[in-house]
Amino acid sequence: MAAPPHHPTPVQRNAVARLRLAAQGLLPGIPAATLPVPATTPADVVAALGMMQAQDLPQACWAVGVRLPGAGLSRIHAALADGSVIRCWGARGTLMLIDPRLHGSLLAVTAQRMNAKMAGTRAQEDITEAELGRLADVARERCAGTGATRAELLRAFEDAGSSIEGQRGYHLIVAVSLRGVIVQGPMEPGSETRQLFMAAGSWLPETEPHPDAGAALAMLVRGYFDSHGPATVADCAWWLGLPLTPVRAAVAALDPVLGSAELGGDTFHFAARHRERWEHPPGARSVLALPGFDEFLLGYRDRSVTLPEEHTQVVTPGKNGIFLRTVVAGGETIGTWEVENSGKARYARFVPFAGEPTPARARAVAARMDLYLRFRNA
């Protein structure tokens, strides 16, 4: 008879969830695990997490803002405008906000696998390596200086003799980005959702030579467990879009700086210097109104520690890749929230998973949602 499956106890799950809140800089007064003091700039927040899911840019801006008390949307846009934060295809074929100093190292680890996954689509679109080499030069020139809008970049591709029909133009932009030629920087004038494409060679800061792929992987893996731990090897491999084997090897080599705990048959890794937090995990009374696609949920392959399985479809309705905004209390996802417009005014509404919240909980959630409304207007 097969042994029953192991699962962390509710107490263990809650400890993991609250330790993740602390590691990710989501508890006021407690710096993200990779920072010596609480973040003071958008660049601090992004650097602390390494990269942050950003396929929905307005939600990604709030993901930074919720970790930077008092910041407004304009401050996040300013970080994109000055290049201290960039957006690019970093892993899993997904747009990410990343620390610009990480750009070369990240692509050294992830670009080859992303290109391999996209090979079939490129073949269907008749996109060749020769064409991409030619368009890389076109993009480098067109996006230098003040940058280019998406429409301007596609027009330059078309003027160079490439078809941009259907989704072909999008796939060309991604492919050129994965060559490290362009990144997304300042907002397009008048837009809250579109950015200018910038030539990486002139937009990114000068850094030390990028480490080789092996050293870069070790750096990314350590950064992941520092900023997202406790987490499993499978979580990290999923986050990076890599097979388990190289990630497992990197974790083994990092043994001196990573702590670990066995819970429910799984090994959870974290920054060794935070081992004492297991005794008294912080954040028991914390309440957060998080964006959709936030790293607290999306940063892990297995999300059951923070999101009860029976509520998964509420957060991801239709299983179409869209993640709703979530309310998290003491590390557990307890509902979703939405923003409604009435004329020029915006209102936020909490949708709990079950039952009406207590008056105290309702007030706490309302206060957190109000922080977002103020963020939007600042």
N, C-alpha and C positions, 0 to 999 in steps of 0.2 A: 504494500500500500504506500502510495507516494506521500511524502511528508507535506503537511499543509504549508502554504506560502507564508513567508515572514513579512510582517509589516511593522513599521515603527508604531509605538503606542501613541495615543493622543498627546500625552505629555511630551514625548520625544519630538513629535511633529511640531508642536508649538514652540519648543526650544529652537529647533532648526529655523523655523520661520522668523522668530524674533532675532536670532543671530544674523539672519540675512538682512533684516531691516537695518541693523547696526552696520553691517559690512557695506551696505549700499548707501550710507549717508542719509537714511530716511528718518532718523531719530534726532530731533534738535539737540544740539549740545554734544552729540557724540560724532566725531569725525568719521567719514568713510574709512574703511580698513586700511586703505593705501595712503591716507593723509595724516600728518601729525596733528593738525588742527582742523576744525570745521571749514568747509569750502567757503571761499569769499568771492569767487568769480565763476562764470559758466565754464571757463577752461578748467578750473579745479575739478568741477563735477565730472566733466567728460573724461579728464585724465584719470580720475580716481576709478572709474568703471572701465576704462580702456576703450570700449565702444558701446553705443546705446542704440537700440532699435529705432529707426527713423524713417520708415516707409511713409508714415503719416507725419509730415513735418510739424504742423501745429501741436499734435500730441507729443511729439518728441521735445518740443520747446517747453511744454509743461513738465515733462519728465525731468528736465534740467531745473526748471523753476521750483518744483516741489522739494528739491534737494538744496535749494538756495533761498532760505527765508528772506522775504522782503524784495526779491528780484521781480522785475516786470518783464513782459514779453519784449519790450524794446531793448532790454539789456541782453537778452539771448540773441536777438537779431544783430546787435552791435558786435557780439563775439564772432558771429558768422562774417560780418563785414570787415573785421580786422584780422581774420585768419587764425584766431586763437582756437577756433573750433571749425572743423570742416565736415562735410557730408559726402560719403562715397559708398560704393558697393564694397563692403568690407568682408562679409562672410555669408554663406548660404544663399548668395544671390539677392541679398536684402540690403537696402540702403541703411547706413548707420551714421550716427554722429561719432566722430573719432577725434582723438588727440592728433593734430597734424604731424607730430614727431613720430607717431606710430605708423604712419601711412606706408612707408617702404617695407617695414618689417611685417606688417599685416599682409600685404600683397605677396611677399616672399613665401608666406605660409599658405595662404588661401587661394591665390589667383589661379594656380595651375588646376586645382580641383574644380573651381567654379567654371573655368574655361572648358574643362572636360565635360561637365554636366550640360553645358550649353552647346556642345559640338553638334548634336543632332539638329537643334533648331537652326543653327547657323548654316548647316548643310542644306536644310529645306529652303532657307532664304538665299542660298547661293552666295553666302558671305565667305570670302577666301582670306587666307593670311596675307596675300599680296595686297588685297584691297584694304585690309586693316592697317597694314604698314603705311600705305599711302595716306589713309585718312588720319592716322596718328599725327603725321606731319601737318596736315590741314588743321586739325583741332589745336595742335600746339601753337600754330601761328594765329588762328582766329581768336583763341581764348587768352592770348597774351594781353598785357596792359589792363584794360578795364573789363575784360571778360566778354562773354557772349550769352545771350538768352538761348533757351533750347531751340526756338524757332530760327535764330540766327545761325546756330551751329549746324542744324539740319540743312539750312539753305547752303551753307558752305560745303557740306558733303554733296549736296545735289549739284552745285556748280562744279565740283570736282569729278562729276560723272557717275556718282553712285545713286541708285534708287533709294528713296526713303518711303516708299509706298507701304501702307498697312503698318505692321509692327517692325518692319525692317529698320527704320530709322532709330527706334528705341534700342534694338539689339546692337546696332552700330555704336551708339553712344556707350552702352554698357561695356562692349568689347574694348573700345578705346580707353575707357576708364580703368579697366582691369590691367591695361598695359602701364598704368601709372602716369598717364599723360595729362589727364584733367581731373579736377575735383569740383564739387559744388561749394560756392562761397557765399558772397553777399546776396541778399534778397533782391529779386527784380524790383525795380521801382514800382510802388503801388500794389505789390502782391504780398500776401502772407503765406503763400504756399509754394511759390516758384523761386528758384535761386539762379544766379548767374553761374555759368561754367567758367572756371579759371584754369590757366595753364599751370600745372603742378610745379614745373621747374622754376617758375618765378613767384608763385604764390606761397608755396610751403617754405617754412624756415630752413635755414641751413643747419644740418645736423651732422653728428658723427657718422662715419660710414655705417650703413645698415649691417647688422650681424647676418651670418649665413642662416639658411633656413632652419637648421637644427637649433641654433642659439636663439633665433627669433621665436621658434615654437616654445622653447623653454620659458622665455620671457612672457609670452602670451598666456601660457598655462598657469604660471605662477600668478600673473595679474588677475586671471579669472578667479582662482580660488581665494586670493586675497580680497577681491571686491565682491564676489558672489557666494563665497562659502558660508556655511557648510553646503557642499554640493558633491555630486558623484562624478566619476570619470565620464560616464555616459552623458551627464549634463554638459560637461566641458566640451566633449567631442561634438555634441549637437550644436552648441553655441558657435564653435569655430567652423562647423561644416566639414569635419574631418573624420576618418575612421578611428575606431577605438584604439588600435594597436599603437600608433605613434603617440597618442595622448597618454595612454597608460605608461609607455616608456618614459615620457617626459615627467610624469608624476613620480615614478620610481626614483628618477635622478634628483628630484626636488625634495626627497624625504626629509633632509635636515631642516627645511624651512616650512614644511607643511605638517600640520597636525591632522589626526584622523580619528574617527569614532565609528564603531560598528553599531548600526541601528536597523533592526528588522531585516538582517541579512545583507544590508548594503553598507558600503564604506563611504562615509562623508568626509571630505577633505576641507581644510580651512587654514587660515594663517596661524602658524603654531603659536605666535605671540598672543593670540586671543583665546588660548585654551581655557583660561580662568573664567571666561564669560559663560561657559557651560553651566557653572554652578548657579549663577543668578542671571539668566538672560534678560537683557533690558527690553523695554518697549511693551510691557504688559498692558499698559493703559493707553497706548498710542492709537490714534485714529487718523487715517489718511484718505484723501480723495485722489486716487492715482489716475493717470491717463490710460487710455487704451494702449496696448503694446508696451507697457512699462517693463523694464528689466526685472522688477520684482516677480513678475509672472512669466514673461517671455524669455528670461535669461536661463531657463532650465528646460530640459527635455521632459522631466517628470514634475508636474506642477501640483501633484496631489498634496504636498506638504502644506501649501498655502491656499489651495482651492479645492474644497470638497468635490469629489468626483460627481456627485449627483447634481452639482450646479454648473458643471463645465459648459453644457450647451446654452445656459443662460448668458454666460460671458462670451461664448463664441457661437452665436445663433447661426444655424444653417451650416456650420463647419466650413465656412467659405473663406477662412483666413482673416476675418475681421474680429478684433478683440475690443469689447466695449470698455468704457471707463469702469474702474472698480473702486469699491470702498473696502478698506482693510482696517480691521480693529485687532490690536494685539497680535498681529501677524497673520490673522485668518481673513480671507476674503468673505465678506458678509453680504454683499450686494453690488449693484451697479448704480451708476448715476448718469444723468444726461443733462445737457444744456438746451434750454428752450428759448426761442426768441419771440418777443412781443414788441413789434415796432423796432425801436432802436435799443430796447432794453433786453438784457439776458437774465435768465433765471436758471438755477440748477435744481434738480429734483433727484432725491435718493429713492432707489428701488430696492428694498431689502429682499433677500432670498426668501425669508419666511417670517411672517408675523410683523406687527408694528414694533419699531424699536422703543425702548424706554425713553421718556422725555430727556433724560441726561444724554443718552446716546444720540438721539435725534439732534439735540443742540450741538453736540460735538461734530457730527457729520456736517450739519449746516455751516458751521464755522469753517470747516476745511474746504467745503465747496465754495464758500465766499472768498477764500484765499485765491482760488482759481479765477473768479470773476474779477477780482482786483488785479491779478496778474495780467489778465487780458487787456486791461485798460491802462497799464503802466508802462 
